[in-house]
Amino acid sequence: MSKQYVPELGQAVFGAAWSEHEMPDFASALLETLLVMVGNAYWNREQKDWDWLVDPKIPGIEFRPYYWGDCDCGYDEDEEEWVETHPHAATCYQADYAALCDTYPKRFSEEKRWNRAARGLCKKHGIPWNNGRGEVVHCTCGRKAKWATWSAEHNHAATCSFVLPNFKFEDVEIRWYKNPGRGMSCNRKMTERQWRRWFDRCVGVIRAGDEEIEKGRGK
């Protein structure tokens, strides 16, 4: 069974969207086989290699390479506006933290001095010290809760390039980080049997497209 997907650090900070469930290894292997078959079908039609950077246009299958661009639905602008118009209060932990960062540049050689200062900051605001973990995100002015409420009510449009799946067949959406095989996640929690049946149906669609190409050549 699929586990909840936990994105890589780089993906969480800079990457495009991911789905809820982690892709099992065997499911990722099935997808790899499908992509090879898609590449073969693309060659049969175009008589050139498929570089995974373009839509191969296989009827019934959606494919998109990893999206390196920006949001194109307006959500990022709305988010930026909210952040700019809702600063942390001057008495918030975040204000003191920003001042601390200016006073004590966080360099490896100054780690002990930094930890001592950060621990004192947590003590001042009544925050349990956790050996420096989570020190960047503490908030004591309520802004964090307001942000959680706003973000729960606002999101990218379903048509935004930033959130569209990289591979979709039927109602199964698969997303990856940068390249297929890395950061694999999907929107469905399926058993091994369900994955294999889905795979078989997808194979049938790809082969049917190949047969149409061959028929066209025979005319």
C-alpha positions in Angstrom: 0.0 0.0 0.0 1.1 3.6 -0.7 2.5 5.7 2.2 2.0 9.4 2.6 4.5 11.3 0.4 7.2 13.4 2.1 8.9 15.8 -0.4 12.6 16.3 -0.6 13.8 19.5 1.0 14.5 21.1 -2.3 11.2 20.1 -3.7 9.3 21.4 -0.6 11.1 24.8 -0.9 11.5 25.3 -4.6 9.8 22.4 -6.5 6.4 22.1 -8.2 3.5 20.4 -6.6 3.4 16.8 -5.4 0.6 14.4 -4.7 -0.5 12.9 -1.4 0.8 9.3 -1.7 4.3 8.0 -2.2 4.7 5.8 -5.3 5.8 2.2 -4.3 9.0 1.1 -6.0 7.2 -1.5 -8.1 4.7 1.2 -9.3 7.6 3.5 -10.3 9.0 0.5 -12.3 5.7 0.0 -14.1 5.7 3.7 -15.0 9.2 3.4 -16.3 8.1 0.6 -18.6 5.1 2.7 -19.8 7.4 5.6 -20.6 9.6 3.3 -22.7 6.5 2.2 -24.6 5.4 5.8 -25.1 8.9 6.5 -26.5 8.5 3.6 -28.9 5.1 4.8 -30.0 6.5 8.3 -30.5 9.3 6.9 -32.7 6.8 5.0 -34.8 4.9 8.1 -35.5 7.6 10.8 -35.7 10.6 8.7 -36.7 12.8 10.3 -34.1 13.7 9.8 -30.5 11.4 11.2 -27.8 13.4 13.4 -25.4 10.8 13.5 -22.6 10.6 17.3 -23.0 7.5 17.4 -25.2 4.0 15.9 -25.1 4.2 12.7 -27.1 0.4 13.1 -27.8 -0.7 9.6 -27.0 -4.5 9.5 -27.0 -5.9 8.8 -23.5 -2.6 9.7 -21.8 -1.5 13.1 -20.4 2.3 13.7 -20.2 4.1 16.8 -19.1 7.8 17.2 -18.3 8.8 18.7 -14.9 7.7 22.3 -14.8 10.5 24.7 -14.2 8.5 27.9 -14.7 6.4 30.1 -12.5 2.8 30.0 -11.5 0.5 31.1 -14.3 -2.8 31.4 -12.5 -2.2 34.4 -10.3 -1.9 32.5 -7.0 1.7 33.5 -6.4 0.9 37.2 -6.8 -2.0 36.8 -4.3 0.3 35.0 -1.9 3.0 37.6 -2.2 0.5 40.4 -1.6 -0.8 38.6 1.6 2.7 38.2 3.0 3.6 41.8 2.4 0.4 43.1 4.0 0.5 40.8 7.0 3.9 41.2 8.7 4.8 39.7 12.1 4.2 42.0 15.0 7.1 43.8 16.4 6.8 41.8 19.6 6.8 38.5 17.8 9.5 35.9 18.1 10.1 36.4 14.3 11.1 40.0 14.8 13.6 39.1 17.5 14.8 36.2 15.4 15.5 38.5 12.4 17.4 40.9 14.7 19.4 38.0 16.1 20.3 36.9 12.6 21.7 40.3 11.9 23.7 40.3 15.1 25.0 36.7 14.9 25.7 35.6 11.4 25.1 31.9 11.5 28.4 30.4 10.4 29.6 27.0 11.2 32.5 28.4 13.3 30.1 30.3 15.5 27.6 27.4 16.0 27.9 27.3 19.8 27.5 31.1 20.1 24.5 31.0 17.9 22.8 28.1 19.7 23.3 29.9 23.0 21.7 33.1 21.6 18.9 31.2 19.9 18.2 29.3 23.1 17.9 32.5 25.0 15.5 33.9 22.4 13.2 30.8 22.8 13.3 31.2 26.6 12.3 34.8 26.3 9.2 33.8 24.3 8.3 30.7 26.3 9.2 28.3 23.5 10.7 24.9 24.4 14.3 24.6 23.1 14.7 21.7 20.6 18.4 21.9 19.9 17.8 24.5 17.2 15.2 22.4 15.2 12.4 24.5 13.9 13.9 27.8 15.1 13.1 29.5 11.8 9.3 29.0 11.9 8.3 29.9 15.5 5.6 32.6 15.7 4.1 34.2 18.8 1.9 36.9 17.3 -0.8 34.8 15.6 0.3 35.5 12.0 1.2 31.8 11.5 -2.4 30.8 12.3 -3.8 33.5 10.0 -1.6 32.3 7.3 -2.8 28.7 7.8 -6.4 29.9 7.4 -5.7 31.9 4.3 -3.7 29.2 2.6 -6.4 26.6 3.3 -8.9 28.8 1.4 -6.6 29.8 -1.5 -4.6 27.6 -3.9 -3.3 27.3 -7.4 -6.1 26.9 -10.0 -6.5 23.3 -11.2 -5.3 24.4 -14.7 -2.1 26.1 -13.4 1.1 24.7 -15.0 2.6 24.6 -11.5 0.3 21.8 -10.3 -0.7 19.8 -13.4 0.4 16.1 -13.2 3.4 14.9 -15.1 1.7 11.7 -16.1 -2.1 11.0 -16.0 -4.1 8.0 -17.2 -7.7 7.6 -16.2 -8.0 9.1 -12.7 -4.4 8.4 -11.6 -2.1 11.4 -11.5 1.6 11.0 -11.1 4.1 13.7 -10.3 7.9 13.6 -10.0 10.7 16.0 -9.0 12.8 17.1 -11.9 13.0 13.7 -13.6 10.9 10.5 -13.7 12.0 8.2 -10.9 12.8 11.0 -8.4 10.3 12.3 -5.9 7.6 10.0 -7.2 4.1 10.7 -5.9 0.5 10.0 -6.9 -3.0 11.0 -6.0 -4.4 7.5 -5.5 -3.7 5.0 -2.7 -3.8 1.6 -4.6 -2.9 -2.0 -3.9 -0.4 -3.9 -6.0 -3.3 -5.6 -7.8 -4.9 -2.2 -8.7 -1.6 -0.8 -9.9 -1.1 -3.9 -12.2 -4.6 -3.6 -13.6 -4.1 0.1 -14.2 -0.8 -0.7 -15.9 -2.4 -3.3 -18.2 -5.1 -0.9 -19.3 -2.5 1.8 -20.0 -0.5 -0.6 -22.1 -3.6 -1.4 -24.1 -4.2 2.3 -24.8 -0.6 2.7 -26.0 -0.7 -0.4 -28.2 -4.0 0.7 -29.7 -2.4 4.0 -30.7 0.5 2.1 -32.3 -2.0 -0.1 -34.3 -3.7 3.1 -35.7 -0.3 4.3 -36.8 0.4 1.0 -38.6 -3.0 1.1 -40.3 -2.3 4.6 -41.5 0.9 3.5 -43.1 -0.9 0.7 -44.9 -3.2 3.1 -46.7 
